[in-house]
Amino acid sequence: MGERAENIEKQEDGSFIVTTNEGTQHQAPSVIIAGGLGSFEPRKPLVENLPAFEKKGIEYMVREPKLFLNKRLFISGSGDSALDWTIYFAENSELPVGLVHRSDMFRAHKDSVDRVCQLQEKGKIELYTHAEIKKVSGGSQLESIELHQKEREPKTIDVDYWLPLFGLSPKLGPIGNLRLEIEKNAIKVDHTLNYQTNTPGVFAVGDVNTYPGKLKLILCEFNETTLAVQSCYKIVNPDKKFTMKYTTVQGVKDFEKVV
Ligand SMILES: Cc1cc2nc3c(=O)[nH]c(=O)nc-3n(C[C@H](O)[C@H](O)[C@H](O)COP(=O)(O)OP(=O)(O)OC[C@H]3O[C@@H](n4cnc5c(N)ncnc54)[C@H](O)[C@@H]3O)c2cc1C
């Protein structure tokens, strides 16, 4: 508990060993993956040497606003997060904030878009629409960005920070490395039978799986889990007869004695 499953290996005897980030190993005849949407990661722009300046002037979220106050700051994006932070820094910083967006249609609330226009008129925001940052440069820290704007020559601007705020996307993370068949960032399962993956003995239930008609609803996921657990029971107890029992009729006490 409190550990992250990082690897799953099939053994010669057909069982599986799941290894966590702490090195703990669990061995079992079958595995049910219920990892939800995994972890969320920021959507990153396609800029060649971006990783070289991550946490060295390029940040994907604002953890400590003070860090960016009175700095040469550029923000990219068109959603609420990008506009809310642009407005915050424009209102609180002594320097204007650059806001860069690929089109001139914003996804953020209309109130925020109106406020951006007001602050632009006051010279607190430098707004670049139909524009993209395509190159970043610097030494040990980010020093400049290259701004490409439609029908204009690219220009290099000296900055302290660039915040590409393009939202978050769910990532399977470690689960995505298990050599399981992945579609649309989710694990493909056999929805006609028991939500088994392409690896026999490994099942995936809940938000982590995908199949035609998938609904990410708790009700549906109870059904998926029930069918997967039933199949696991048969793998664990190949010689035992499975008998369906209703808790409403007999309760769950002494269940083991009758099966
Ligand atoms: C805003 C919102 C409202 C919703 N409202 C409803 C509703 O009204 N009715 C309804 O039916 N559904 C609703 N849903 C959907 C429902 O919440 C999900 O379908 C359900 O919670 C999915 O359950 P899960 O167990 O698959 O995933 P989760 O609940 O996401 O649980 C997955 C768990 O696995 C853990 N995990 C991930 N990767 C690893 C790893 N490698 N190792 C170990 N642990 C890991 C995560 O930390 C997490 O604890 C809503 C969803 C949202 C976002």
The ligand as an SDF file (V2000), in Angstrom:
LIG
                    3D

 53 58  0  0  0  0  0  0  0  0999 V2000
  -15.6240   14.9000  -11.8270 C   0  0  0  0  0  0  0  0  0  0  0  0
  -16.0580   13.4730  -11.9720 C   0  0  0  0  0  0  0  0  0  0  0  0
  -17.3430   13.1030  -11.6100 C   0  0  0  0  0  0  0  0  0  0  0  0
  -17.7650   11.7880  -11.7580 C   0  0  0  0  0  0  0  0  0  0  0  0
  -19.0340   11.4540  -11.4040 N   0  0  0  0  0  0  0  0  0  0  0  0
  -19.4670   10.1910  -11.5480 C   0  0  0  0  0  0  0  0  0  0  0  0
  -20.8000    9.8250  -11.2030 C   0  0  0  0  0  0  0  0  0  0  0  0
  -21.5850   10.6510  -10.7800 O   0  0  0  0  0  0  0  0  0  0  0  0
  -21.1550    8.5260  -11.3530 N   0  0  0  0  0  0  0  0  0  0  0  0
  -20.3040    7.5710  -11.8140 C   0  0  0  0  0  0  0  0  0  0  0  0
  -20.6910    6.4050  -11.9100 O   0  0  0  0  0  0  0  0  0  0  0  0
  -19.0300    7.8900  -12.1480 N   0  0  0  0  0  0  0  0  0  0  0  0
  -18.5950    9.1750  -12.0450 C   0  0  0  0  0  0  0  0  0  0  0  0
  -17.3200    9.5140  -12.4000 N   0  0  0  0  0  0  0  0  0  0  0  0
  -16.4300    8.4590  -12.9220 C   0  0  0  0  0  0  0  0  0  0  0  0
  -15.8590    7.6160  -11.7930 C   0  0  0  0  0  0  0  0  0  0  0  0
  -15.3600    8.4570  -10.7750 O   0  0  0  0  0  0  0  0  0  0  0  0
  -14.7330    6.7360  -12.3340 C   0  0  0  0  0  0  0  0  0  0  0  0
  -15.2360    6.0030  -13.4260 O   0  0  0  0  0  0  0  0  0  0  0  0
  -14.2160    5.7860  -11.2670 C   0  0  0  0  0  0  0  0  0  0  0  0
  -13.7750    6.4990  -10.1240 O   0  0  0  0  0  0  0  0  0  0  0  0
  -13.0590    4.9760  -11.8120 C   0  0  0  0  0  0  0  0  0  0  0  0
  -12.5980    4.1060  -10.8240 O   0  0  0  0  0  0  0  0  0  0  0  0
  -11.2280    3.3480  -10.9810 P   0  0  0  0  0  0  0  0  0  0  0  0
  -11.1130    2.4900   -9.7720 O   0  0  0  0  0  0  0  0  0  0  0  0
  -11.1300    2.7250  -12.3230 O   0  0  0  0  0  0  0  0  0  0  0  0
  -10.1220    4.5020  -10.9760 O   0  0  0  0  0  0  0  0  0  0  0  0
   -9.6930    5.5220   -9.8110 P   0  0  0  0  0  0  0  0  0  0  0  0
  -10.8440    5.8260   -8.9290 O   0  0  0  0  0  0  0  0  0  0  0  0
   -9.0140    6.6310  -10.5230 O   0  0  0  0  0  0  0  0  0  0  0  0
   -8.6490    4.7090   -8.9510 O   0  0  0  0  0  0  0  0  0  0  0  0
   -7.4040    4.3110   -9.4990 C   0  0  0  0  0  0  0  0  0  0  0  0
   -6.3940    4.1730   -8.3760 C   0  0  0  0  0  0  0  0  0  0  0  0
   -5.2430    3.4830   -8.8510 O   0  0  0  0  0  0  0  0  0  0  0  0
   -4.0800    4.1780   -8.3970 C   0  0  0  0  0  0  0  0  0  0  0  0
   -2.9800    3.9000   -9.3300 N   0  0  0  0  0  0  0  0  0  0  0  0
   -2.7650    4.3900  -10.5830 C   0  0  0  0  0  0  0  0  0  0  0  0
   -1.6480    3.8750  -11.1230 N   0  0  0  0  0  0  0  0  0  0  0  0
   -1.1230    3.0420  -10.1880 C   0  0  0  0  0  0  0  0  0  0  0  0
    0.0560    2.2190  -10.1250 C   0  0  0  0  0  0  0  0  0  0  0  0
    0.9270    2.1180  -11.1350 N   0  0  0  0  0  0  0  0  0  0  0  0
    0.2930    1.5080   -8.9700 N   0  0  0  0  0  0  0  0  0  0  0  0
   -0.5550    1.5760   -7.9160 C   0  0  0  0  0  0  0  0  0  0  0  0
   -1.6930    2.3280   -7.9200 N   0  0  0  0  0  0  0  0  0  0  0  0
   -1.9600    3.0600   -9.0370 C   0  0  0  0  0  0  0  0  0  0  0  0
   -4.4750    5.6420   -8.3650 C   0  0  0  0  0  0  0  0  0  0  0  0
   -3.6330    6.3540   -7.4920 O   0  0  0  0  0  0  0  0  0  0  0  0
   -5.9140    5.5160   -7.8330 C   0  0  0  0  0  0  0  0  0  0  0  0
   -5.9440    5.4700   -6.4350 O   0  0  0  0  0  0  0  0  0  0  0  0
  -16.8720   10.8210  -12.2540 C   0  0  0  0  0  0  0  0  0  0  0  0
  -15.5700   11.1810  -12.5980 C   0  0  0  0  0  0  0  0  0  0  0  0
  -15.1650   12.5020  -12.4700 C   0  0  0  0  0  0  0  0  0  0  0  0
  -13.7760   12.8730  -12.8620 C   0  0  0  0  0  0  0  0  0  0  0  0
  1  2  1  0
  2  3  1  0
  2 52  2  0
  3  4  2  0
  4  5  1  0
  4 50  1  0
  5  6  2  0
  6  7  1  0
  6 13  1  0
  7  8  2  0
  7  9  1  0
  9 10  1  0
 10 11  2  0
 10 12  1  0
 12 13  2  0
 13 14  1  0
 14 15  1  0
 14 50  1  0
 15 16  1  0
 16 17  1  0
 16 18  1  0
 18 19  1  0
 18 20  1  0
 20 21  1  0
 20 22  1  0
 22 23  1  0
 23 24  1  0
 24 25  2  0
 24 26  1  0
 24 27  1  0
 27 28  1  0
 28 29  2  0
 28 30  1  0
 28 31  1  0
 31 32  1  0
 32 33  1  0
 33 34  1  0
 33 48  1  0
 34 35  1  0
 35 36  1  0
 35 46  1  0
 36 37  1  0
 36 45  1  0
 37 38  2  0
 38 39  1  0
 39 40  1  0
 39 45  2  0
 40 41  1  0
 40 42  2  0
 42 43  1  0
 43 44  2  0
 44 45  1  0
 46 47  1  0
 46 48  1  0
 48 49  1  0
 50 51  2  0
 51 52  1  0
 52 53  1  0
M  END
$$$$
